Amino acid sequence: MKKSKKFFNKGKKGGFKPTTKQKRKAAKDQDPVNKKAIFNRYKNAQKREEVLEKQKLMERKLQQMQVEYSESEEEEDAYGQLVSCFGGKSKERPVADSDESDTSGHSDAEDVEMNNQKENPTGDVGDTDIDSDGASEHDIEEKAESEADDVADDVADDVEEDVADDVEEDVADDPFTKHLHFDLGDELLVSLSNSPTTQDNVKKMWPVLGNMTIVIPKPLETVSKKVKPKVSLLEEKTYAATGTVPHTINNVDFNQLSIKSQIQGNIVSANKTNLIKRDLELSKVFTPLQKELFAIMNNYQDLYYPQRTFNNADEIRYTYCLHAVNHMLKTRTKILHHNAKLSKKNDNMSDEYRDQGLVRPKVLIIVPFKDAAYRVVKTIIDILVPKEAGQVLNKKRFEDDFTGGELIMPRKNPKPEDYELMFSGNTDDTFRLGMTVTKKTLKLYTDFYSSDIIVSSPLGLRMIVGAEGEEDRDYDFLASIELLVMDQADVFYMQNWDHVLHVLDHFHLQPKSTHGTDFSR
């Protein structure tokens, strides 16, 4: 027994270490050190310091460029005074209304946007939530690059001089001018509010669209309108004319169609795929379907087209994207023109300069899936900034969010062809994206109140609009929508049509807060 006991004792040598209660308590009190978390915090702090250094550097460059610009203006003024002393006539600086933004004209529209992005860089209602504790190096670097590009872009737009070639005067025949400059008459408002409305129905037969029914509302003729007073102290106000029947486009003339010169050179290249698909030459510019659709859209008339298929989907998408971009560029040009005029006038502001609305968003495009939104944004990029040389901000983040996630279709028992086409690409139906259109850039993931165009799904908007009684709800950004596009409305009906109706009920309501609105405009 003694030998066996010694044998077992040898086998257990060093296996058991006696501990006391005090040692166990001390071991529990000691917190384990997570070296990886400490390293990540140090790395994120270092990245934040680099971002701050880049911002400070860009601010110094901005101040230096502004000082140089002001010194050059002082030299010009001194030279003008010298010439006026010897010549007896003061050298007047010409006033040019152009699409180029000067310092005073650009600041009103762009500074509000920059302030909103600085106060809330991720957006209150945009789909831009980021976890600050788990921010990666890529997110921090991308944010620093986007902020640096924003500052550089604003500096370039502010310092840039007006060019006479870019001056585009208002054309009386431009439907946009008629749409913006004149209000609806009281008789027409009464006619639209009555049930049934007073309207003219016109039947047309077009080669591609086929049989069309064109409904044009007519104002009610009242006795007060027929009998005009001989003497009146009030000024006669000009109201918007009644709608006209659209005409087909035979020969494509960009100036006659009132398309902005900024995008005229990109139209054919952006539509190249659709032209080749229809075996058409590039000189045709548009396909026959696009000509007829754009003739109606460009005339600012509501369009209901239920014959969308997977074959003509790209043609339809290109047409309404072109109309939306053209509308936003004209709106921006008008605001900059008015800013330049107001900076040189001290008198009271007239109704002519009321051009901005209650909030900034003007275009809303509703699509069912992320893949459809991805195609819409890519089409807008091809029309507005085709080179993509530093002109699309947050592009990589957009590619990561709106691509991938495709459904794997079964091979043994394949689905129908229309099913596979509908659910191709990213089929996520919860998204929203704000875009800001500037002179040379397209900014993605902007706050809704700093955005010009909003692309969203019905569910994405429904989550923001909320229901009555909810605290965290917001629908003020829908107060000034001028263009509404609903692509693939049949899919909305299959998803949840109540979401669409609920969102439409919150259009053009009185905003709850000002959101930096200039009520004089």
Secondary structure by P-SEA (a helix, b strand, c coil): caaaaaaaaaaacccbbbbcaaaaaaaaabbbbcaaaaaaaaaaaaaaaaaaaaaaaaaaaaaaaaaaaaaaaaaaaaaaaaaaaaacccbbbbbbbcccccaaaaaaccaaaaaaaaacccccccccccccccccaaaaaaaaaaaaaaaaaaaaaaabbbbcccccccccccaaaaaccccccaaaaaaaaccccbbbbbbbbcccccbbbbbbbbbbbcccccccccccccccccccccbbbbbbbcccccccccccccccccccccaaaaaaaacccccccccaaaaaaaaaaaabbbbbbccccccaaaaaaaaaaaaaaaaaaaaaaaaaaaaaaaaaccccccccccccccccccbbbbbccaaaaaaaaaaaaaaccccccccccaaaaaaaacccbbbbbbccccccaaaaaaacccccccbbbbbbbcccbbbcccccccccbbbbcaaaaaaaaccccccccccccccccccccccaaaaaaaccaaaaaaaaaaccccccccccccccc
